[in-house]
Amino acid sequence: MKQMSFLRRIRDSRLFWPLMAWFIILLFNAIVKPSFFKLSIMPDPVYGNHLYGNLIDIFNNGAPLILVSIGMTLVIATGGIDLSVGAVIAISAAMGTVLINPALGQKLISNEILTRNATNTPLPLIILADLAAGTLCGLWNGLLVSRARIQPMVATLILMVAGRGIAQLITGGQIMTIYYTPYFWFGNGYILGLPVSIYIVALVFILVWLLVRKTAIGLFIESVGTNARSTYYSGINEQNVTLLAYVVCGICGAIAGLIFSSYVHSADGNNNGMYYELDAILAVVMGGTLMTGGRFSIFASIIGAVVIWTFTVTVYSLGVPANALLAAKAVLVLVVILLYSDFARRLRYQLFERRGSHHGTAN
């Protein structure tokens, strides 16, 4: 009975299914393409020697998705949703890159900037502008949902549609390529052989985890997602809790935009962060957070995002064309939906209970 109780706790853990999915994908790679796990040291004249390989790419290239998944977890835990995180990435990327160009998007960066590797805007100010843009986007969404009482899907759909237009206005309608080496450090730099983006993700995770697990805010978020009206009558300002969740999501999107634009050395208001909102929602759902809100696990959502990006890298490593990736992701979405369906949940419950009854009879 103790063994069955232990197995039941493992089965009911939010980490079980995303970790199982990640294990299956890694096992598939181990069988089909063992070179997937190969790590090598690559010399770099700028950042020094660093590790290189598919496993590093998963966490480096997947950093923006992991970040927006962290913010999306809090929003979904309140019973909401944020469809604008992809647009927030585009706005943040546009804000940072346009400040590097003294012409503010009206013309391409001059040859003088390219040769001197300089900009009229200090790097700290560029970073603050990135964060401010995301914070304002999150504040806008939060006010529409918490104060204007607009349905979260409709409220965030406004910025999802308008956000890319805003990003295009910031960049003057052009794809801005940047050549500012200090800015590249966030998406291409390395510390102790590992990408800087991994350290940024770890820092954001620790800060958000401390916010929601070492203060009462996490309980407030879960309370709002479970029953907002009861939360209000309990003396908790559920409007401010909801607003905070959207602001944090906006900040996470801003940091993701900073890393994204730094990595690709450009800002494209039309394509940066495309479909990231859907991937983030899938990662959160895969992490066990219900779309109706309530209890959540940030770490489980991170594992869900890692699963999605591991799947993406696996598809690319198998030589599948990039334009077929969406079709492959559709299969992943279908599998996740089936695994988290009520039918699959009842089937798993019956299976475990039947085994438990057999063990009890045998004993």
Secondary structure by P-SEA (a helix, b strand, c coil): caaaaaaaaaaaccaaaaaaaaaaaaaaaaaccccccbbbbbbbcccccccccaaaaaaaaaaaaaaaaaaaaaaaaaccccccaaaaaaaaaaaaaaaaccccccccccaaaaaaccccccaaaaaaaaaaaaaaaaaaaaaaaccccccaaaaaaaaaaaaaaaaaaaaccccccccccccccccccccccccaaaaaaaaaaaaaaaaccccaaaaaaaaaaacaaaaaaaccaaaaaaaaaaaaaaaaaaaaaaaaaaaaccccccccccaaaaaaaaaaaaaccccccccccaaaaaaaaaaaaaaaaaaaaacccccaaaaaaaaaaaaaaaaacaaaaaaaaaaaaaaaaaaaaac
